[in-house]
Amino acid sequence: FNLNSSNKNVLDVSWNKLVPWILATSHDNGIIEIWDTRINRFPILNIKEHTNSVINIDWSPSHCEMLISGSADRTSKIFSINQPPHFLTHIISDTFKSKVNCVNFCTSNPNIVLANS
C-alpha cells in the first residue's frame, strides 16, 4: 500500500485495532489523515485540530471510531471519525509542560488513556 498524501512528513502510523483496513497517519503540519486501504490510495478524512506537529496517535481497542493524538502544541485530543466535527475532548494543555510524545488507550479499560510529555 502506497500512501498518496499531500502532507509530506509522516510522524506516526497507527492501524485500527478493530477494522484492519483502516489506518491513521499523523503529520508535522498538525493534520491527522484517515485511510481505507480497500478503496482508495488517498485519505478518506483529514482532521485539522492541532496547531503544531501531531507526534503520536493510537486507536481505541474497543471503539473502532475513536482515536487519540498527542501533539507538539502541548495537547492530547480524542476524536471520533464517524461523528463530525470529529473532535470529542482534550486534556487541558496546562497539564503538559512540553510536547506530548506518547499517547495510548489502555487495552484492559478503554476509559483510561495515557498521555505523556
All heavy atoms as an XYZ file, in Angstrom:
934
protein
N       0.852     -1.182      0.000
C       0.000      0.000      0.000
C       0.889      1.234      0.000
O       1.790      1.355      0.822
C      -0.914     -0.020      1.230
C      -1.865      1.128      1.281
C      -2.948      1.159      0.421
C      -1.672      2.155      2.165
C      -3.829      2.225      0.469
C      -2.552      3.213      2.225
C      -3.636      3.244      1.369
N       0.612      2.141     -0.887
C       1.387      3.366     -1.012
C       0.508      4.556     -0.645
O      -0.542      4.763     -1.263
C       1.905      3.492     -2.451
C       2.794      4.690     -2.631
O       3.263      5.279     -1.675
N       3.022      5.042     -3.881
N       0.910      5.322      0.361
C       0.143      6.496      0.770
C       0.394      7.638     -0.194
O       1.536      8.024     -0.420
C       0.546      6.920      2.184
C       0.355      5.892      3.297
C       0.868      6.456      4.609
C      -1.093      5.492      3.415
N      -0.662      8.172     -0.749
C      -0.557      9.293     -1.664
C      -1.090     10.525     -0.938
O      -2.240     10.925     -1.103
C      -1.355      9.020     -2.943
C      -1.052     10.028     -4.008
O      -0.263     10.942     -3.810
N      -1.698      9.861     -5.144
N      -0.244     11.110     -0.125
C      -0.644     12.213      0.735
C       0.016     13.506      0.292
O       1.169     13.525     -0.114
C      -0.248     11.914      2.182
O      -0.508     13.020      3.004
N      -0.724     14.593      0.412
C      -0.127     15.904      0.145
C       0.665     16.391      1.359
O       1.397     17.360      1.275
C      -1.217     16.919     -0.211
O      -2.130     17.036      0.858
N       0.503     15.707      2.487
C       1.250     16.021      3.706
C       2.500     15.156      3.711
O       2.432     13.959      3.916
C       0.391     15.751      4.938
C      -0.831     16.621      4.963
O      -0.729     17.837      5.008
N      -1.994     16.010      4.881
N       3.645     15.757      3.489
C       4.876     15.010      3.217
C       5.484     14.295      4.425
O       5.930     13.189      4.323
C       5.930     15.953      2.620
C       5.472     16.618      1.340
C       5.381     15.625      0.200
C       5.071     16.305     -1.088
N       3.879     15.925     -1.745
N       5.520     14.935      5.564
C       6.260     14.384      6.704
C       5.340     13.616      7.646
O       4.666     14.187      8.486
C       6.991     15.505      7.447
C       8.041     16.153      6.576
O       8.733     15.471      5.825
N       8.145     17.462      6.653
N       5.344     12.305      7.510
C       4.567     11.431      8.391
C       5.369     11.200      9.658
O       6.525     10.772      9.608
C       4.264     10.081      7.701
C       3.560      9.132      8.653
C       3.442     10.298      6.441
N       4.753     11.463     10.818
C       5.434     11.280     12.096
C       5.026      9.983     12.796
O       5.792      9.443     13.583
C       5.171     12.471     13.015
C       5.639     13.833     12.487
C       5.324     14.930     13.489
C       7.118     13.807     12.158
N       3.801      9.498     12.511
C       3.352      8.252     13.130
C       2.294      7.609     12.243
O       1.588      8.286     11.500
C       2.775      8.518     14.527
C       2.641      7.267     15.379
O       3.264      6.236     15.043
O       1.908      7.308     16.374
N       2.208      6.281     12.342
C       1.193      5.489     11.649
C       0.578      4.553     12.678
O       1.292      3.946     13.474
C       1.805      4.663     10.500
C       0.756      3.767      9.866
C       2.448      5.567      9.471
N      -0.749      4.449     12.660
C      -1.425      3.541     13.588
C      -2.538      2.807     12.844
O      -3.426      3.433     12.264
C      -2.017      4.330     14.766
O      -2.645      3.462     15.681
N      -2.456      1.463     12.865
C      -3.508      0.642     12.276
C      -4.647      0.510     13.271
O      -4.421      0.302     14.468
C      -2.977     -0.742     11.933
C      -2.090     -0.755     10.741
C      -0.726     -0.664     10.734
C      -2.483     -0.830      9.373
N      -0.260     -0.683      9.447
C      -1.317     -0.782      8.577
C      -3.724     -0.925      8.725
C      -1.350     -0.847      7.202
C      -3.746     -0.993      7.343
C      -2.576     -0.952      6.602
N      -5.877      0.604     12.779
C      -7.052      0.414     13.618
C      -7.055     -1.014     14.143
O      -6.877     -1.965     13.381
C      -8.314      0.709     12.796
C      -9.560      0.784     13.631
O      -9.897     -0.138     14.356
N     -10.252      1.912     13.530
N      -7.260     -1.160     15.450
C      -7.190     -2.473     16.090
C      -8.408     -3.351     15.797
O      -8.355     -4.567     15.944
C      -7.023     -2.295     17.596
C      -5.704     -1.633     17.970
C      -5.708     -1.177     19.421
C      -4.410     -0.533     19.836
N      -4.181      0.773     19.230
N      -9.524     -2.725     15.390
C     -10.767     -3.462     15.163
C     -11.184     -3.530     13.703
O     -11.966     -4.402     13.320
C     -11.899     -2.822     15.982
C     -11.649     -2.788     17.490
C     -12.709     -1.960     18.194
C     -11.598     -4.198     18.047
N     -10.689     -2.606     12.902
C     -11.008     -2.573     11.469
C      -9.678     -2.573     10.722
O      -9.061     -1.529     10.527
C     -11.850     -1.322     11.113
C     -12.299     -1.377      9.664
C     -13.039     -1.163     12.050
N      -9.196     -3.742     10.322
C      -7.814     -3.874      9.855
C      -7.476     -3.135      8.564
O      -6.304     -2.974      8.252
C      -7.631     -5.382      9.683
C      -9.003     -5.948      9.595
C      -9.900     -5.030     10.350
N      -8.445     -2.661      7.813
C      -8.156     -1.927      6.583
C      -8.139     -0.409      6.795
O      -7.925      0.348      5.856
C      -9.140     -2.306      5.479
C     -10.575     -2.182      5.877
C     -11.350     -1.046      5.820
C     -11.398     -3.197      6.405
N     -12.604     -1.297      6.294
C     -12.668     -2.632      6.665
C     -11.204     -4.543      6.695
C     -13.727     -3.361      7.192
C     -12.265     -5.255      7.227
C     -13.504     -4.675      7.465
N      -8.349      0.036      8.039
C      -8.322      1.465      8.359
C      -7.027      1.786      9.103
O      -6.635      1.073     10.031
C      -9.531      1.872      9.228
C     -10.841      1.621      8.484
C      -9.430      3.320      9.686
C     -11.074      2.512      7.285
N      -6.373      2.859      8.697
C      -5.191      3.334      9.420
C      -5.212      4.847      9.487
O      -5.937      5.516      8.754
C      -3.902      2.830      8.772
C      -3.535      3.360      7.394
C      -2.412      4.377      7.505
C      -3.075      2.207      6.530
N      -4.410      5.368     10.394
C      -4.276      6.818     10.562
C      -2.803      7.178     10.460
O      -1.929      6.417     10.871
C      -4.825      7.251     11.919
N      -2.546      8.356      9.899
C      -1.188      8.902      9.864
C      -1.225     10.286     10.495
O      -2.210     11.016     10.374
C      -0.645      9.011      8.417
O      -1.538      9.794      7.623
C      -0.457      7.650      7.808
N      -0.142     10.630     11.190
C      -0.039     11.976     11.774
C       1.113     12.704     11.103
O       2.090     12.082     10.672
C       0.154     11.904     13.290
O       1.403     11.339     13.617
N       0.999     14.033     11.056
C       1.925     14.815     10.251
C       2.463     16.027     11.004
O       1.870     16.485     11.980
C       1.229     15.269      8.964
C       0.727     14.115      8.163
N       1.482     13.505      7.200
C      -0.444     13.415      8.214
C       0.799     12.501      6.669
N      -0.368     12.427      7.275
N       3.573     16.554     10.494
C       4.225     17.690     11.148
C       3.475     19.011     10.949
O       3.794     20.003     11.580
C       5.685     17.819     10.702
C       5.832     18.152      9.234
O       4.835     18.145      8.488
O       6.979     18.415      8.827
N       2.429     19.026     10.125
C       1.639     20.247      9.932
C       0.363     20.263     10.771
O      -0.516     21.090     10.559
C       1.300     20.429      8.452
C       0.483     19.284      7.890
O       0.181     18.327      8.588
N       0.142     19.383      6.620
N       0.230     19.326     11.719
C      -0.920     19.295     12.621
C      -2.107     18.508     12.095
O      -3.161     18.502     12.720
N      -1.953     17.844     10.973
C      -3.057     17.101     10.366
C      -2.944     15.611     10.674
O      -1.856     15.042     10.698
C      -3.084     17.330      8.839
C      -3.473     18.779      8.542
C      -4.034     16.370      8.131
C      -3.482     19.148      7.077
N      -4.104     14.986     10.896
C      -4.236     13.540     11.003
C      -5.039     13.098      9.787
O      -6.094     13.665      9.493
C      -4.969     13.124     12.295
C      -4.189     13.576     13.528
C      -5.205     11.614     12.320
C      -4.971     13.463     14.820
N      -4.528     12.092      9.076
C      -5.246     11.565      7.923
C      -5.730     10.147      8.225
O      -5.002      9.354      8.817
C      -4.341     11.539      6.687
C      -3.992     12.919      6.183
C      -3.099     12.902      4.972
O      -2.194     12.036      4.893
O      -3.293     13.762      4.104
N      -6.964      9.859      7.807
C      -7.550      8.529      7.960
C      -7.623      7.895      6.574
O      -8.074      8.533      5.611
C      -8.962      8.607      8.586
C      -8.948      9.451      9.877
C      -9.530      7.211      8.824
C      -8.052      8.939     10.976
N      -7.198      6.633      6.492
C      -7.098      5.917      5.221
C      -7.913      4.637      5.272
O      -7.946      3.948      6.292
C      -5.649      5.536      4.953
C      -4.686      6.683      4.979
C      -4.152      7.286      6.084
C      -4.153      7.367      3.857
N      -3.318      8.297      5.699
C      -3.285      8.372      4.334
C      -4.308      7.216      2.477
C      -2.590      9.226      3.496
C      -3.608      8.064      1.636
C      -2.758      9.060      2.145
N      -8.554      4.287      4.146
C      -9.212      2.997      3.961
C      -8.463      2.296      2.834
O      -8.582      2.678      1.663
C     -10.682      3.201      3.600
C     -11.437      1.888      3.461
O     -10.810      0.847      3.170
O     -12.674      1.903      3.622
N      -7.693      1.297      3.172
C      -6.810      0.659      2.187
C      -7.574     -0.180      1.153
O      -7.000     -0.549      0.138
C      -5.770     -0.234      2.883
O      -6.444     -1.268      3.607
C      -4.895      0.573      3.816
N      -8.851     -0.456      1.384
C      -9.626     -1.257      0.427
C     -10.051     -0.446     -0.804
O     -10.186     -1.005     -1.883
C     -10.910     -1.789      1.071
C     -10.708     -2.685      2.246
C     -12.025     -2.931      2.924
N     -12.629     -1.630      3.253
C     -13.878     -1.451      3.604
N     -14.702     -2.470      3.662
N     -14.338     -0.255      3.902
N     -10.310      0.821     -0.611
C     -10.986      1.572     -1.673
C     -10.173      2.709     -2.266
O     -10.518      3.215     -3.314
C     -12.324      2.159     -1.166
C     -12.093      3.117     -0.008
C     -13.281      1.053     -0.796
C     -13.304      3.928      0.378
N      -9.132      3.122     -1.620
C      -8.552      4.381     -2.022
C      -7.080      4.466     -1.659
O      -6.654      3.925     -0.662
C      -9.317      5.492     -1.283
C      -9.401      6.743     -2.084
O      -8.445      7.121     -2.748
N     -10.540      7.397     -2.024
N      -6.363      5.184     -2.444
C      -4.973      5.477     -2.120
C      -4.820      6.921     -1.672
O      -3.720      7.445     -1.601
C      -4.082      5.183     -3.313
C      -4.043      3.708     -3.632
C      -2.878      3.374     -4.517
N      -2.883      1.987     -4.875
C      -2.280      1.030     -4.178
N      -1.640      1.319     -3.089
N      -2.322     -0.212     -4.593
N      -5.952      7.550     -1.382
C      -5.975      8.910     -0.848
C      -6.723      8.874      0.475
O      -7.567      8.007      0.690
C      -6.669      9.857     -1.828
C      -5.947      9.985     -3.139
C      -6.273      9.177     -4.207
C      -4.913     10.904     -3.285
C      -5.599      9.273     -5.414
C      -4.227     11.009     -4.481
C      -4.572     10.196     -5.551
N      -6.447      9.810      1.382
C      -7.137      9.783      2.676
C      -8.648      9.983      2.520
O      -9.086     10.738      1.651
C      -6.501     10.936      3.455
C      -5.764     11.760      2.460
C      -5.502     10.917      1.274
N      -9.407      9.287      3.362
C     -10.861      9.451      3.358
C     -11.291     10.567      4.311
O     -12.429     11.026      4.244
C     -11.581      8.136      3.716
C     -11.152      7.618      5.089
C     -11.346      7.090      2.637
C     -11.967      6.444      5.603
N     -10.377     10.992      5.181
C     -10.687     12.053      6.137
C      -9.409     12.757      6.549
O      -8.395     12.106      6.801
C     -11.369     11.446      7.376
C     -11.749     12.381      8.509
C     -12.795     13.398      8.065
C     -12.273     11.577      9.691
N      -9.466     14.079      6.615
C      -8.380     14.895      7.172
C      -8.904     15.593      8.415
O      -9.961     16.237      8.348
C      -7.911     15.964      6.167
C      -7.118     15.377      5.039
O      -6.199     14.608      5.262
N      -7.481     15.720      3.828
N      -8.185     15.448      9.502
C      -8.566     16.110     10.757
C      -7.509     17.159     11.072
O      -6.336     16.821     11.239
C      -8.683     15.091     11.911
C      -9.734     14.027     11.569
C      -9.005     15.796     13.218
C      -9.792     12.869     12.549
N      -7.941     18.406     11.167
C      -7.018     19.514     11.472
C      -7.498     20.179     12.761
O      -8.278     21.108     12.748
C      -6.989     20.503     10.306
C      -6.152     21.740     10.566
C      -4.677     21.430     10.574
C      -3.873     22.725     10.622
N      -2.723     22.676     11.477
N      -7.056     19.643     13.883
C      -7.450     20.169     15.192
C      -6.253     20.582     16.043
O      -6.423     21.124     17.118
C      -8.286     19.149     15.960
C      -9.665     18.931     15.387
C     -10.601     20.103     15.620
O     -10.386     20.892     16.549
O     -11.558     20.228     14.836
N      -5.041     20.305     15.571
C      -3.842     20.691     16.313
C      -3.180     21.887     15.643
O      -3.295     22.079     14.428
C      -2.847     19.520     16.389
C      -3.259     18.450     17.334
N      -3.164     18.596     18.705
C      -3.775     17.209     17.122
C      -3.596     17.493     19.290
N      -3.978     16.637     18.345
N      -2.473     22.666     16.432
C      -1.785     23.856     15.910
C      -0.299     23.622     15.681
O       0.410     24.539     15.282
C      -1.958     25.046     16.877
O      -1.409     24.689     18.152
C      -3.425     25.416     17.031
N       0.153     22.389     15.930
C       1.553     22.044     15.718
C       1.622     20.559     15.343
O       0.599     19.884     15.247
C       2.376     22.346     16.977
C       3.820     22.671     16.684
O       4.413     22.118     15.769
N       4.404     23.559     17.472
N       2.804     20.034     15.179
C       3.010     18.641     14.762
C       2.237     17.654     15.625
O       2.207     17.786     16.848
C       4.501     18.282     14.854
O       5.262     19.128     14.062
N       1.628     16.661     14.976
C       0.986     15.555     15.691
C       2.011     14.435     15.765
O       2.341     13.805     14.768
C      -0.305     15.088     14.992
C      -0.955     13.965     15.795
C      -1.273     16.252     14.816
N       2.524     14.206     16.963
C       3.665     13.313     17.165
C       3.260     11.850     17.276
O       3.941     10.967     16.769
C       4.451     13.755     18.415
C       4.982     15.179     18.207
C       5.581     12.794     18.738
C       5.467     15.840     19.469
N       2.129     11.582     17.944
C       1.756     10.205     18.238
C       0.245     10.061     18.142
O      -0.493     10.974     18.523
C       2.261      9.847     19.637
C       2.182      8.373     19.944
O       1.604      7.999     20.947
N       2.741      7.525     19.115
N      -0.214      8.904     17.647
C      -1.637      8.590     17.554
C      -1.856      7.138     17.957
O      -0.957      6.313     17.838
C      -2.187      8.837     16.126
C      -1.297      8.184     15.068
C      -2.375     10.320     15.856
C      -1.765      8.339     13.641
N      -3.080      6.848     18.436
C      -3.407      5.477     18.816
C      -4.912      5.291     18.704
O      -5.695      6.151     19.116
C      -2.947      5.202     20.254
C      -3.090      3.738     20.653
O      -2.735      2.858     19.851
O      -3.560      3.484     21.780
N      -5.318      4.153     18.147
C      -6.735      3.804     18.045
C      -7.207      3.146     19.334
O      -6.467      2.408     19.971
C      -6.963      2.815     16.903
C      -6.808      3.393     15.533
C      -5.698      3.321     14.745
C      -7.780      4.128     14.804
N      -5.934      3.959     13.555
C      -7.199      4.474     13.564
C      -9.084      4.541     15.060
C      -7.885      5.187     12.585
C      -9.766      5.260     14.087
C      -9.174      5.577     12.876
N      -8.464      3.355     19.673
C      -9.077      2.683     20.809
C      -9.160      1.183     20.547
O      -9.486      0.762     19.437
C     -10.491      3.233     21.037
O     -11.200      2.423     21.950
N      -8.889      0.362     21.569
C      -9.011     -1.085     21.391
C     -10.456     -1.582     21.449
O     -10.718     -2.741     21.140
C      -8.196     -1.647     22.566
C      -8.296     -0.600     23.610
C      -8.343      0.718     22.879
N     -11.416     -0.703     21.822
C     -12.800     -1.147     21.975
C     -13.813     -0.350     21.152
O     -14.942     -0.784     20.991
C     -13.208     -1.096     23.447
O     -13.122      0.232     23.905
N     -13.432      0.804     20.653
C     -14.324      1.646     19.843
C     -13.609      1.957     18.530
O     -12.702      2.782     18.499
C     -14.682      2.939     20.572
C     -15.387      2.725     21.868
N     -16.698      2.300     21.938
C     -14.972      2.849     23.144
C     -17.055      2.184     23.202
N     -16.023      2.509     23.959
N     -14.030      1.300     17.468
C     -13.291      1.374     16.201
C     -13.219      2.771     15.606
O     -12.370      3.046     14.773
C     -13.874      0.403     15.188
S     -15.550      0.798     14.662
N     -14.068      3.684     16.054
C     -14.077      5.038     15.502
C     -13.261      6.036     16.321
O     -13.099      7.185     15.911
C     -15.526      5.539     15.364
C     -16.176      5.973     16.662
C     -16.620      4.849     17.602
O     -16.498      3.656     17.251
O     -17.079      5.167     18.711
N     -12.729      5.632     17.470
C     -12.053      6.571     18.368
C     -10.536      6.516     18.238
O      -9.939      5.449     18.188
C     -12.471      6.317     19.806
C     -13.895      6.749     20.061
S     -14.406      6.512     21.768
C     -13.339      7.653     22.585
N      -9.940      7.712     18.226
C      -8.503      7.883     18.033
C      -8.018      8.957     18.995
O      -8.691      9.975     19.196
C      -8.274      8.324     16.582
C      -6.870      8.588     16.095
C      -6.127      7.267     15.910
C      -6.920      9.337     14.774
N      -6.856      8.732     19.612
C      -6.243      9.743     20.477
C      -4.968     10.246     19.809
O      -4.284      9.493     19.106
C      -5.951      9.189     21.893
C      -5.505     10.314     22.840
C      -4.950      8.054     21.857
C      -5.405      9.889     24.303
N      -4.663     11.525     20.043
C      -3.457     12.113     19.454
C      -2.687     12.887     20.510
O      -3.252     13.390     21.478
C      -3.835     13.063     18.306
O      -4.612     14.141     18.803
N      -1.379     12.987     20.295
C      -0.505     13.806     21.123
C       0.287     14.734     20.213
O       0.759     14.313     19.160
N       0.422     15.985     20.621
C       0.978     16.985     19.719
C       2.041     17.854     20.367
O       2.113     17.988     21.596
C      -0.169     17.879     19.212
O       0.309     18.963     18.467
N       2.828     18.485     19.506
C       3.810     19.478     19.956
C       3.132     20.755     20.440
O       3.785     21.608     21.037
C       4.781     19.792     18.822
N       1.826     20.893     20.225
C       1.103     22.061     20.752
C       0.713     21.893     22.228
O      -0.038     22.676     22.776
C      -0.117     22.406     19.895
C      -1.206     21.333     19.920
O      -1.133     20.383     20.726
O      -2.141     21.433     19.095
N       1.254     20.834     22.861
C       1.051     20.543     24.289
C      -0.374     20.101     24.613
O      -0.888     20.332     25.697
C       1.442     21.738     25.157
C       2.905     22.075     25.090
C       3.303     23.294     25.907
N       2.552     23.407     27.134
C       2.114     24.563     27.638
N       2.346     25.699     27.036
N       1.451     24.589     28.778
N      -1.042     19.452     23.640
C      -2.377     18.915     23.882
C      -2.460     17.462     23.457
O      -1.704     17.004     22.607
C      -3.479     19.695     23.127
O      -3.278     19.549     21.725
C      -3.496     21.164     23.510
N      -3.392     16.765     24.068
C      -3.793     15.438     23.663
C      -5.288     15.505     23.417
O      -6.037     16.027     24.241
C      -3.471     14.429     24.761
O      -3.875     13.141     24.377
N      -5.737     14.993     22.266
C      -7.142     15.098     21.893
C      -7.685     13.742     21.486
O      -6.956     12.900     20.964
C      -7.309     16.091     20.742
C      -6.865     17.492     21.128
C      -7.095     18.496     20.023
C      -6.666     19.885     20.508
N      -7.041     20.929     19.548
N      -8.983     13.554     21.730
C      -9.662     12.322     21.337
C     -10.687     12.682     20.263
O     -11.433     13.650     20.399
C     -10.328     11.640     22.542
C      -9.252     11.226     23.571
C     -11.141     10.428     22.100
C      -9.801     10.638     24.850
N     -10.710     11.864     19.203
C     -11.562     12.111     18.053
C     -12.462     10.912     17.785
O     -12.116      9.788     18.108
C     -10.717     12.342     16.788
C      -9.736     13.452     16.917
C      -8.423     13.192     17.283
C     -10.112     14.762     16.677
C      -7.505     14.220     17.411
C      -9.200     15.791     16.791
C      -7.899     15.525     17.162
N     -13.598     11.175     17.140
C     -14.433     10.140     16.557
C     -14.461     10.380     15.060
O     -14.880     11.448     14.616
C     -15.852     10.189     17.110
O     -16.682      9.326     16.357
N     -14.029      9.399     14.286
C     -14.002      9.602     12.839
C     -15.402      9.495     12.232
O     -15.610      9.884     11.089
C     -13.031      8.635     12.127
C     -13.464      7.188     12.269
C     -11.611      8.835     12.628
C     -12.725      6.238     11.349
N     -16.378      8.982     12.991
C     -17.749      8.844     12.485
C     -18.628     10.041     12.789
O     -19.737     10.103     12.295
C     -18.414      7.602     13.093
C     -17.763      6.325     12.634
O     -17.047      6.308     11.646
N     -18.005      5.259     13.351
N     -18.180     10.944     13.608
C     -19.049     11.952     14.173
C     -18.503     13.358     13.944
O     -17.726     13.852     14.744
C     -19.140     11.673     15.681
C     -20.310     12.226     16.374
C     -20.314     11.740     17.806
O     -20.070     10.574     18.103
N     -20.587     12.624     18.707
N     -18.894     14.026     12.854
C     -18.429     15.411     12.675
C     -18.885     16.264     13.850
O     -19.972     16.046     14.358
C     -19.101     15.845     11.381
C     -19.423     14.575     10.671
C     -19.694     13.557     11.745
N     -18.115     17.180     14.334
C     -16.862     17.676     13.789
C     -15.636     16.855     14.169
O     -14.513     17.335     14.068
C     -16.763     19.078     14.373
C     -17.425     18.958     15.707
C     -18.527     17.950     15.501
N     -15.809     15.637     14.617
C     -14.757     14.648     14.905
C     -14.054     14.861     16.241
O     -13.705     13.907     16.891
C     -13.728     14.546     13.769
C     -14.373     14.284     12.453
N     -15.053     13.115     12.182
C     -14.488     15.046     11.346
C     -15.543     13.164     10.964
N     -15.221     14.321     10.433
N     -13.814     16.090     16.654
C     -13.150     16.358     17.934
C     -14.125     16.091     19.075
O     -15.223     16.629     19.105
C     -12.659     17.814     17.958
C     -12.111     18.252     19.276
C     -10.947     17.692     19.771
C     -12.760     19.211     20.030
C     -10.434     18.084     20.998
C     -12.253     19.616     21.247
C     -11.086     19.056     21.728
N     -13.740     15.248     20.029
C     -14.600     14.919     21.163
C     -14.179     15.628     22.446
O     -14.984     16.256     23.105
C     -14.617     13.403     21.398
C     -15.212     12.541     20.296
C     -15.091     11.058     20.658
C     -16.672     12.915     20.055
N     -12.906     15.503     22.805
C     -12.435     16.103     24.050
C     -10.918     16.237     24.017
O     -10.262     15.708     23.130
C     -12.875     15.267     25.274
O     -12.615     15.996     26.467
C     -12.158     13.927     25.337
N     -10.385     16.944     24.992
C      -8.927     17.081     25.083
C      -8.497     17.120     26.543
O      -9.319     17.320     27.432
C      -8.452     18.347     24.365
C      -8.841     19.616     25.038
N     -10.096     20.159     24.923
C      -8.144     20.446     25.841
C     -10.157     21.274     25.629
N      -8.996     21.470     26.200
N      -7.228     16.900     26.742
C      -6.624     17.063     28.059
C      -6.056     18.470     28.093
O      -5.352     18.890     27.173
C      -5.528     16.001     28.294
C      -6.151     14.596     28.206
C      -4.845     16.214     29.636
C      -5.148     13.476     28.217
N      -6.372     19.226     29.115
C      -6.013     20.643     29.192
C      -4.512     20.840     29.014
O      -3.697     20.158     29.629
C      -6.485     21.242     30.529
C      -8.007     21.117     30.638
C      -6.056     22.691     30.671
C      -8.568     21.417     31.998
N      -4.153     21.799     28.161
C      -2.745     21.989     27.795
C      -1.872     22.408     28.975
O      -0.673     22.186     28.948
C      -2.619     23.005     26.660
O      -3.086     24.258     27.071
N      -2.456     23.004     30.017
C      -1.662     23.367     31.191
C      -1.109     22.134     31.898
O      -0.168     22.223     32.676
C      -2.498     24.190     32.177
C      -2.831     25.567     31.633
O      -2.194     25.990     30.644
O      -3.724     26.212     32.185
N      -1.707     20.981     31.626
C      -1.241     19.724     32.214
C       0.155     19.374     31.722
O       0.966     18.834     32.452
C      -2.210     18.581     31.854
O      -3.516     18.943     32.278
C      -1.792     17.284     32.491
N       0.437     19.718     30.477
C       1.694     19.330     29.844
C       2.650     20.519     29.786
O       2.286     21.600     29.352
C       1.448     18.797     28.436
C       0.509     17.623     28.411
C      -0.768     17.746     27.909
C       0.911     16.392     28.907
C      -1.635     16.670     27.886
C       0.050     15.303     28.895
C      -1.230     15.452     28.387
N       3.868     20.292     30.207
C       4.893     21.353     30.208
C       5.627     21.437     28.872
O       6.279     22.428     28.581
C       5.910     21.113     31.330
C       5.278     21.053     32.704
C       4.572     22.343     33.053
C       3.988     22.240     34.450
N       2.779     23.025     34.599
N       5.521     20.374     28.059
C       6.156     20.364     26.747
C       5.306     19.512     25.809
O       4.210     19.082     26.181
C       7.585     19.825     26.843
O       7.575     18.484     27.289
N       5.806     19.234     24.622
C       5.049     18.477     23.627
C       4.645     17.109     24.165
O       5.334     16.528     25.003
C       5.861     18.334     22.348
C       7.166     17.591     22.525
C       7.976     17.623     21.249
C       9.324     16.955     21.466
N      10.145     16.985     20.273
N       3.521     16.607     23.689
C       3.016     15.294     24.098
C       3.623     14.256     23.165
O       3.306     14.199     21.981
C       1.484     15.244     24.062
C       0.981     13.880     24.494
C       0.895     16.333     24.964
N       4.529     13.433     23.707
C       5.294     12.476     22.918
C       4.645     11.116     22.772
O       4.948     10.376     21.843
C       6.679     12.270     23.538
C       7.528     13.505     23.437
O       7.617     14.111     22.390
N       8.145     13.884     24.538
N       3.773     10.767     23.711
C       3.240      9.409     23.736
C       1.788      9.433     24.183
O       1.454     10.067     25.184
C       4.080      8.555     24.684
S       3.511      6.866     24.817
N       0.922      8.750     23.426
C      -0.482      8.578     23.811
C      -0.874      7.132     23.562
O      -0.444      6.523     22.594
C      -1.421      9.520     23.031
C      -1.207     10.968     23.429
C      -1.285      9.357     21.529
N      -1.678      6.577     24.457
C      -2.161      5.209     24.301
C      -3.470      5.022     25.034
O      -3.660      5.559     26.127
C      -1.173      4.184     24.855
C       0.012      3.989     23.966
O       1.095      4.473     24.277
N      -0.173      3.302     22.864
N      -4.366      4.231     24.429
C      -5.541      3.741     25.126
C      -5.125      2.529     25.933
O      -4.306      1.718     25.483
C      -6.623      3.302     24.134
C      -7.466      4.417     23.606
C      -7.123      5.037     22.412
C      -8.593      4.847     24.271
C      -7.899      6.062     21.901
C      -9.373      5.869     23.779
C      -9.032      6.477     22.587
N      -5.695      2.374     27.115
C      -5.470      1.182     27.931
C      -6.185      0.002     27.271
O      -7.343      0.123     26.872
C      -6.009      1.419     29.340
S      -5.846      0.008     30.436
N      -5.508     -1.130     27.136
C      -6.117     -2.288     26.478
C      -7.125     -3.019     27.366
O      -8.048     -3.653     26.865
C      -5.046     -3.287     26.022
O      -4.242     -3.645     27.139
C      -4.192     -2.689     24.927
N      -6.993     -2.902     28.682
C      -7.918     -3.603     29.583
C      -9.087     -2.727     30.014
O     -10.115     -3.238     30.437
C      -7.181     -4.116     30.809
O      -6.619     -3.038     31.531
N      -8.958     -1.399     29.911
C     -10.036     -0.481     30.270
C     -10.028      0.679     29.282
O      -9.234      1.603     29.408
C      -9.883      0.026     31.702
C     -11.044      0.903     32.131
O     -11.808      1.396     31.313
N     -11.173      1.091     33.433
N     -10.929      0.678     28.287
C     -10.914      1.698     27.246
C     -11.261      3.105     27.724
O     -11.136      4.061     26.967
C     -11.941      1.185     26.239
C     -12.835      0.308     27.021
C     -11.981     -0.313     28.092
N     -11.673      3.224     28.975
C     -11.974      4.544     29.536
C     -10.719      5.234     30.091
O     -10.791      6.358     30.565
C     -13.027      4.448     30.633
C     -14.343      3.959     30.083
O     -14.768      4.388     29.006
N     -14.981      3.041     30.782
N      -9.591      4.530     30.041
C      -8.332      5.082     30.543
C      -7.395      5.325     29.367
O      -7.237      4.471     28.507
C      -7.669      4.119     31.550
C      -8.568      3.909     32.765
C      -6.295      4.644     31.980
C      -8.062      2.858     33.727
N      -6.827      6.525     29.336
C      -5.820      6.843     28.317
C      -4.554      7.337     29.011
O      -4.598      7.849     30.126
C      -6.321      7.901     27.314
C      -7.469      7.393     26.508
C      -6.641      9.207     27.998
N      -3.434      7.149     28.331
C      -2.147      7.641     28.809
C      -1.672      8.710     27.849
O      -1.717      8.514     26.633
C      -1.133      6.512     28.863
C       0.330      6.945     29.037
C       0.561      7.405     30.467
C       1.267      5.822     28.660
N      -1.256      9.833     28.387
C      -0.622     10.872     27.582
C       0.570     11.375     28.374
O       0.448     11.711     29.558
C      -1.602     12.006     27.293
N       1.746     11.403     27.733
C       2.969     11.736     28.433
C       3.747     12.772     27.636
O       3.845     12.706     26.433
C       3.811     10.463     28.609
C       5.023     10.691     29.457
O       5.060     11.582     30.287
N       6.036      9.877     29.243
N       4.310     13.739     28.399
C       5.152     14.744     27.721
C       6.528     14.749     28.339
O       6.769     14.175     29.361
C       4.523     16.127     27.817
O       4.542     16.626     29.131
